Amino acid sequence: MKDYVIQWCKHIENTNEFAHPIDLFWRLEPDMIPMAKRVCINATMPRMAALVAASPIDAALHDAFGNAAGIDVYHGYTGCLGTNHRNELKYSYEV
């Protein structure tokens, strides 16, 4: 799992995309399981384990986003409309 987290961090670092952390996760999430399969050669990592292992990195991205935008991270979640956040995120702040 440690190797997976290291690879996940490198994957995010190489993305070079500026986006809200939720948008970034939705874009990168399809890469999680294939990456876990490549890294965990002798065992299969369940999807939930991959999500849990990546969660501290996700939390750090949310914190960094709030710091960069000069807002409390929770204020970055207000203004979301609709139930399909993948397509309908709207923000109540300007960066």
Sequence and secondary structure as in RCSB ss.txt:
>XXXX:A:sequence
MKDYVIQWCKHIENTNEFAHPIDLFWRLEPDMIPMAKRVCINATMPRMAALVAASPIDAALHDAFGNAAGIDVYH
GYTGCLGTNHRNELKYSYEV
>XXXX:A:secstr
 HHHHHHHHHHHHTT     HHHHHHHHGGGHHHHHHHH SSS   HHHHHHHHHHHHHHHHHHHHHHHTS GGG
GTTT  SS HHHH   SS  
